[in-house]
Amino acid sequence: MARLRSASAATVAAGYTPAELLDPRHAVWTNPKHAAQWMEDHHLNSSVARMRDLPGPLNRHGHAAQQWAHAQGLTTRYPGGGVGIDWHQVNAAGINWASGARIMEKLEHAGVTITKDNDTNGS
């Protein structure tokens, strides 16, 4: 069954996406305090402690993108009643949220090292 899109794309159509969200490597995401202040300035739910808990700038950007998308109504309602972020609309707004770099940041934060020796497919 197809997901039901519940939000209008008015924000996307108007072309307003904060510049900081357009750049996952923007300087604001490098510092938890600055990222939390950005969230507060944009009336989004977060804190310095929450931003400090995230593994790094890419994940702080991702958290902000999720909060912003939800606040803008860029959501989708699933047949079971759940509501999630509509990533198609988020991408249309110019936000590059999904990336392998974000996952690598989490792994590095956890102390995982990826090397050629970890390759188990025989290549």
N, C-alpha and C positions, 0 to 999 in steps of 0.2 A: 504494500500500500504506500502511496506517495505521501511525503510529508506535506503538511499544510503551512504555507507561509503566512504568518500572522501580522507582519509589519509592512508598512509602506516603505518605499525606498526614498522618502522625501529628503532625508539628510544626504543621501548619496546623490540624488538628482540635483540638489542645491549646490553640490560640490564642496561642502564643508567637511573636512577631516582635519583635525589638528596636525600641524606640521610634524610634531614630535612622533605621532603615530605612523607617519609615512616613512619614517626612518628607524628601523629597529636598532641601529647603532648610534642614534642621537645621543649627545652628551648627557642629557637629562637622565637617561637610564643607567648610567655608570655609577651613580651615587644614590643609595637607598633614600637618603634624606631629600634629595632633589626630586626623585621619582615620587615620593609620597607627597611632597609639596605640589607637584604637578597634578597629581590625582585630586588633592584638595581644591586646587584652583579650578579644576574642571568638575567639581561637585561629584566626585566618584568615591566609592567606598574603598579605603585602604589605610595603611598606617606605615610609619617608618619601620616598626617591628615586622610587619608583613613583608615589606619590600626587602628588609634585611634577611628574612628567611628564604627568599628566592635565590636560586643559585647564581644569578648574574644578570647583566644588563638585558640580554635577549629575553629572559624569563620575566623580568620586570616589565619590559615592553609588552610581552604576551598577556600578562595580568592586566595591564592598563587597557590593552586592546579589547579584551573580553569585557571588562567593566564598562568601557565606553560604548561598545556595540550593544550591550544590554540596555544601557541608559538611553540610547538612541532608538531603541525598539527594533534593532536588527536581529530579530529572533525568529525562530520557527517553532511551531507546535507539532509535536509528534502525535500519531494516532492514539497512543496510550495516555496522552494528556500531558506529557512532559514538555518543557520548554527549553530550547537550547539556542545557542548563537547560530545565526544564519551566516555561515562562512562565505557563501557565494556573495552576499551583500557586502560583507566586510571586505572581501577581495575587490569588489566593484568600487568600494570607497577608497581603494589604493593602499590598503593595509596588508603588508606581507607578513602574515602571522605564522603560518606553518613553515618550519624549516628544520632540516637535519641539524643545523648549527645549535638550535635551542636544545635538542636532545643531547648533543655532545656536551653542551655546557652543563647539563644536569649530571651526566656521567662523570665528567671531570670533577665537578663539585663533590661527587660521591667517592672520588678517589679511583675511579676505573680508568685504566689505561688501555687504549686500543692500539694493538700493534699487528704487524703482518703475521706474527706467531699465533695470534688469536684466530687466524683464518683456518677454518676446518673443512673447507670445500675442496681442498687438494690443489688449489692453484698456487 
